Amino acid sequence: MTSESIRGLWHYPVKSMRGEEADEVELGPGGLLGDRGYGFLDVETGRLVSAKRPKRFGALLNCRARFVAAPSADAPTPPIEVTFPDGTVVCGDRTDGAELTRRVTELLGREVRLISSAPDGLTFETEPATEGDPAGQLPVAMAAPGTLLDLAALHILAANTLRRLAAEYPSSEWNPRRLRPNMLIDAGDMPADEDEWIGCDLHLGADTVIHVVGPTPRCVMTTLAQAGLPRDPGVLKTIASIGLKQIEPLGQFACAGSYAEVVTPGVVRRGDQVRIERVQPREGVLAATIDTIAAALAGP
């Protein structure tokens, strides 16, 4: 067992918009409360708007979203305040999102609709591999049903991973905002490889426990420009150079960070100690997720 600490916490009120750093967050059974609490549906395609298709939706990363009140397990998702690239601030919520929807439609040049939960069968698109190819398509929140998350309930990142990336590509700015974690854990010089956390329980503060289920595959979003960070294609190439991992039966992926599920809900604070406990891997979590992805990629 080893002892580490939480260096940063983030939630992202609107999918594919910039989020906000927090001093404390609450983890529920399905992940961090309020994370990706809102998103936009592309009316033409019926798919979730995601900057993973940057040519169509990348402009969302130029917007910053914040909650006007802290999310709570006992209340609906709170209203949000979105700051647009021109400095305009617009509020919206589950019952009154007309002006926010109008502004995002204008920004993207595509009609969208504000949503706060995932309809059955909701998918998102990824950028085509080459011009003229069809866009990739994946189900939303395969390991976190009902949410607007990409895949799993929680995304954690080791500060040591950022250090390794910076050593490999020192001319880039390795701000954690590029990788959009919920939690940055400062492990000092250990572990040398974040994969050592996979299959472990992480005890956060006094009572909260999460279980690390597998590596986080990265995509073109890590390279996109956002406030204070320029577009940098070298980011994804560098992640691949130190974090290319074989995820059977899917193939190889550039990975940085880890997906986790919540074992024991609770409040987590910046500076909380993290105790890493090696346990018997919780059967079926990662395997079931990978099988789901493989089936989705294989198509009918």
C-alpha positions as CSV (number, residue, x, y, z in Angstrom):
1,M,0.0,0.0,0.0
2,T,1.2,3.5,-0.8
3,S,0.1,7.0,0.2
4,E,-0.5,9.9,-2.3
5,S,-2.6,13.0,-2.4
6,I,-5.2,14.8,-4.6
7,R,-3.7,17.8,-6.3
8,G,-6.6,18.9,-8.4
9,L,-10.4,18.3,-9.0
10,W,-12.5,19.2,-12.0
11,H,-16.0,18.8,-13.2
12,Y,-17.3,19.7,-16.6
13,P,-20.9,20.9,-16.4
14,V,-21.4,20.8,-20.2
15,K,-20.0,18.0,-22.4
16,S,-17.1,19.3,-24.6
17,M,-17.0,22.7,-23.0
18,R,-14.2,23.8,-20.6
19,G,-15.0,22.9,-17.0
20,E,-14.2,24.4,-13.6
21,E,-11.7,23.4,-11.0
22,A,-13.1,22.7,-7.6
23,D,-11.9,22.6,-4.0
24,E,-14.2,19.7,-3.3
25,V,-16.6,17.4,-5.2
26,E,-19.1,14.7,-4.3
27,L,-18.8,11.2,-5.8
28,G,-22.1,9.3,-6.1
29,P,-22.6,5.7,-7.3
30,G,-22.5,6.9,-10.9
31,G,-19.5,9.2,-10.7
32,L,-18.8,12.8,-9.9
33,L,-22.1,14.6,-9.3
34,G,-22.9,17.0,-12.1
35,D,-20.1,15.9,-14.4
36,R,-21.3,16.3,-17.9
37,G,-24.7,17.2,-16.4
38,Y,-25.7,18.9,-19.7
39,G,-25.0,18.4,-23.3
40,F,-26.4,19.2,-26.7
41,L,-28.1,17.0,-29.2
42,D,-27.5,17.6,-32.9
43,V,-31.0,17.9,-34.3
44,E,-30.1,16.7,-37.8
45,T,-28.3,13.5,-36.8
46,G,-29.9,12.8,-33.4
47,R,-26.5,12.3,-31.9
48,L,-24.7,13.8,-28.9
49,V,-22.6,16.9,-29.8
50,S,-18.9,16.1,-29.0
51,A,-15.7,17.9,-29.7
52,K,-14.3,14.4,-30.6
53,R,-15.6,15.5,-34.0
54,P,-13.6,18.8,-33.9
55,K,-14.3,20.1,-37.5
56,R,-18.0,20.1,-36.6
57,F,-18.1,20.7,-32.9
58,G,-14.6,21.8,-31.8
59,A,-15.8,25.4,-31.1
60,L,-17.4,24.2,-27.9
61,L,-14.0,24.0,-26.3
62,N,-13.9,27.8,-26.6
63,C,-16.8,28.1,-24.1
64,R,-16.5,27.8,-20.4
65,A,-19.3,26.3,-18.2
66,R,-19.8,26.6,-14.5
67,F,-22.6,25.6,-12.1
68,V,-24.4,28.5,-10.3
69,A,-24.8,26.1,-7.3
70,A,-23.0,23.0,-6.2
71,P,-24.6,19.8,-7.5
72,S,-26.3,17.6,-4.9
73,A,-27.5,14.0,-4.9
74,D,-30.8,15.2,-3.5
75,A,-31.6,17.8,-6.1
76,P,-31.9,18.1,-9.9
77,T,-28.8,19.2,-11.9
78,P,-28.3,22.9,-11.0
79,P,-28.5,25.7,-13.6
80,I,-25.3,26.5,-15.5
81,E,-23.6,29.7,-16.6
82,V,-21.8,29.6,-20.0
83,T,-19.2,32.1,-21.1
84,F,-18.9,32.3,-24.9
85,P,-15.8,33.3,-26.8
86,D,-17.0,36.9,-27.2
87,G,-17.4,37.2,-23.4
88,T,-21.2,36.9,-23.4
89,V,-22.5,35.0,-20.4
90,V,-25.7,33.0,-20.8
91,C,-27.5,31.0,-18.1
92,G,-29.7,27.9,-18.7
93,D,-31.1,24.8,-17.0
94,R,-33.3,21.8,-17.6
95,T,-36.5,23.9,-17.9
96,D,-35.2,27.1,-19.5
97,G,-32.4,26.6,-22.0
98,A,-33.8,28.5,-25.0
99,E,-31.3,31.3,-25.1
100,L,-28.4,29.0,-24.4
101,T,-29.5,26.7,-27.1
102,R,-29.9,29.6,-29.5
103,R,-26.3,30.8,-28.8
104,V,-24.8,27.3,-29.2
105,T,-26.7,26.8,-32.5
106,E,-25.3,30.1,-33.7
107,L,-21.8,29.2,-32.6
108,L,-21.7,25.8,-34.3
109,G,-23.8,26.7,-37.3
110,R,-26.0,23.6,-36.6
111,E,-29.3,23.3,-34.8
112,V,-28.9,21.8,-31.4
113,R,-31.1,21.0,-28.3
114,L,-30.0,21.2,-24.7
115,I,-30.3,17.8,-22.8
116,S,-29.5,16.6,-19.3
117,S,-29.8,12.9,-19.7
118,A,-29.0,10.3,-22.3
119,P,-32.0,8.9,-24.3
120,D,-31.8,5.2,-25.0
121,G,-29.5,4.4,-27.9
122,L,-27.8,7.8,-27.9
123,T,-24.4,7.9,-29.8
124,F,-21.7,10.4,-30.5
125,E,-19.5,10.7,-33.6
126,T,-15.7,10.8,-34.0
127,E,-13.9,12.5,-36.8
128,P,-13.6,10.4,-40.0
129,A,-10.1,8.8,-40.5
130,T,-9.8,10.4,-43.9
131,E,-11.8,12.9,-45.9
132,G,-14.9,11.3,-47.4
133,D,-15.0,8.4,-44.9
134,P,-18.0,8.1,-42.7
135,A,-17.7,9.4,-39.2
136,G,-17.1,6.9,-36.4
137,Q,-20.0,6.3,-34.1
138,L,-20.0,5.0,-30.5
139,P,-22.7,4.6,-27.8
140,V,-22.6,7.2,-25.0
141,A,-21.6,6.2,-21.5
142,M,-21.3,2.5,-22.0
143,A,-20.0,1.9,-18.5
144,A,-22.0,4.8,-16.9
145,P,-25.6,4.2,-18.2
146,G,-27.9,7.2,-18.4
147,T,-25.2,9.8,-18.2
148,L,-23.6,12.0,-21.0
149,L,-20.1,10.7,-20.2
150,D,-18.1,9.1,-23.0
151,L,-17.5,5.8,-21.3
152,A,-16.8,5.3,-17.6
153,A,-17.9,7.1,-14.4
154,L,-14.7,8.8,-13.5
155,H,-11.4,9.8,-15.1
156,I,-8.2,10.1,-13.0
157,L,-4.7,11.1,-13.9
158,A,-1.4,10.8,-12.2
159,A,0.8,14.0,-12.0
160,N,3.7,11.7,-12.8
161,T,2.2,11.0,-16.2
162,L,2.2,14.7,-17.0
163,R,5.9,14.9,-15.9
164,R,6.8,12.0,-18.2
165,L,5.0,13.6,-21.1
166,A,6.7,17.0,-20.4
167,A,10.1,15.3,-20.3
168,E,9.3,13.6,-23.7
169,Y,8.0,16.8,-25.4
170,P,9.2,19.8,-23.3
171,S,8.2,22.5,-25.8
172,S,4.5,21.8,-25.2
173,E,2.5,23.0,-22.2
174,W,1.2,20.0,-20.4
175,N,-1.6,21.5,-18.5
176,P,-4.1,18.9,-17.1
177,R,-6.9,20.8,-18.9
178,R,-5.7,19.1,-22.2
179,L,-6.6,15.7,-20.8
180,R,-9.7,16.7,-18.9
181,P,-9.4,14.6,-15.8
182,N,-11.8,14.7,-12.9
183,M,-9.0,14.1,-10.5
184,L,-5.2,14.7,-10.6
185,I,-3.3,12.5,-8.1
186,D,0.2,13.5,-7.1
187,A,2.1,10.3,-6.7
188,G,5.6,11.9,-6.7
189,D,8.0,9.6,-8.5
190,M,5.8,6.6,-8.0
191,P,4.3,4.7,-9.7
192,A,6.5,5.0,-12.7
193,D,3.6,3.5,-14.8
194,E,0.0,4.5,-14.1
195,D,-1.0,1.0,-15.1
196,E,0.1,-0.1,-11.7
197,W,-3.1,1.4,-10.4
198,I,-5.3,-0.8,-12.5
199,G,-7.2,-3.4,-10.4
200,C,-6.5,-1.3,-7.2
201,D,-8.9,0.4,-4.8
202,L,-8.0,4.0,-4.2
203,H,-9.1,5.3,-0.8
204,L,-9.8,9.0,-1.0
205,G,-9.7,11.0,2.2
206,A,-11.5,9.4,5.1
207,D,-14.3,7.3,3.5
208,T,-14.5,7.5,-0.3
209,V,-13.3,4.5,-2.4
210,I,-12.9,4.2,-6.2
211,H,-11.7,1.2,-8.2
212,V,-9.4,1.7,-11.2
213,V,-10.6,-0.4,-14.1
214,G,-8.4,0.4,-17.1
215,P,-6.4,2.9,-19.2
216,T,-8.0,6.0,-20.8
217,P,-7.6,6.0,-24.6
218,R,-6.9,9.5,-25.9
219,C,-8.2,11.2,-29.1
220,V,-7.7,14.4,-31.1
221,M,-9.4,16.5,-28.4
222,T,-6.1,16.6,-26.5
223,T,-4.5,18.5,-29.4
224,L,-7.2,21.2,-29.8
225,A,-6.8,24.8,-28.9
226,Q,-8.5,26.2,-25.8
227,A,-8.1,29.2,-23.6
228,G,-4.3,29.6,-23.0
229,L,-3.4,26.4,-24.9
230,P,-2.6,26.5,-28.6
231,R,-3.5,23.7,-31.1
232,D,-0.7,21.1,-30.8
233,P,-0.8,17.9,-32.9
234,G,2.4,16.8,-31.1
235,V,0.4,16.2,-27.9
236,L,-1.3,13.0,-29.1
237,K,1.9,11.8,-30.8
238,T,3.8,12.1,-27.5
239,I,1.0,10.3,-25.6
240,A,1.4,7.5,-28.1
241,S,5.1,7.4,-27.8
242,I,5.0,6.6,-24.1
243,G,1.5,5.3,-23.6
244,L,0.7,3.1,-26.6
245,K,-1.3,0.2,-25.0
246,Q,-2.8,-3.0,-26.4
247,I,-6.5,-3.2,-25.3
248,E,-7.8,-6.6,-26.4
249,P,-9.7,-7.2,-28.5
250,L,-9.8,-3.6,-29.8
251,G,-6.2,-3.0,-30.8
252,Q,-3.6,-0.3,-29.8
253,F,-4.5,3.0,-28.3
254,A,-2.5,6.1,-27.1
255,C,-3.4,6.2,-23.4
256,A,-2.9,8.6,-20.6
257,G,-4.9,8.5,-17.4
258,S,-7.3,5.8,-16.1
259,Y,-11.0,5.1,-15.9
260,A,-12.5,4.3,-12.5
261,E,-15.8,3.4,-10.9
262,V,-17.1,4.5,-7.5
263,V,-17.1,1.8,-4.8
264,T,-18.0,3.9,-1.8
265,P,-19.5,7.4,-2.5
266,G,-18.5,10.5,-0.5
267,V,-17.0,14.0,-0.6
268,V,-13.5,14.4,-1.9
269,R,-11.3,17.5,-1.3
270,R,-8.2,18.9,-2.8
271,G,-5.3,17.8,-0.6
272,D,-6.9,14.6,0.6
273,Q,-4.6,11.7,1.1
274,V,-5.0,8.8,-1.3
275,R,-4.2,5.3,-0.2
276,I,-3.6,2.7,-3.0
277,E,-4.7,-0.8,-2.0
278,R,-4.1,-3.8,-4.1
279,V,-7.2,-5.9,-4.1
280,Q,-8.6,-8.8,-6.0
281,P,-9.8,-7.2,-9.3
282,R,-13.5,-6.6,-9.3
283,E,-14.7,-9.2,-11.9
284,G,-16.3,-8.1,-15.1
285,V,-16.0,-4.3,-15.0
286,L,-13.3,-3.7,-17.5
287,A,-14.0,-6.8,-19.6
288,A,-17.7,-5.9,-20.0
289,T,-16.8,-2.4,-21.0
290,I,-14.3,-3.6,-23.6
291,D,-16.7,-6.1,-25.0
292,T,-19.3,-3.4,-25.4
293,I,-16.9,-1.2,-27.3
294,A,-15.8,-4.1,-29.5
295,A,-19.4,-4.9,-30.3
296,A,-20.2,-1.3,-31.1
297,L,-17.2,-1.0,-33.4
298,A,-18.0,-4.2,-35.2
299,G,-21.5,-2.9,-36.1
300,P,-24.5,-5.0,-37.0
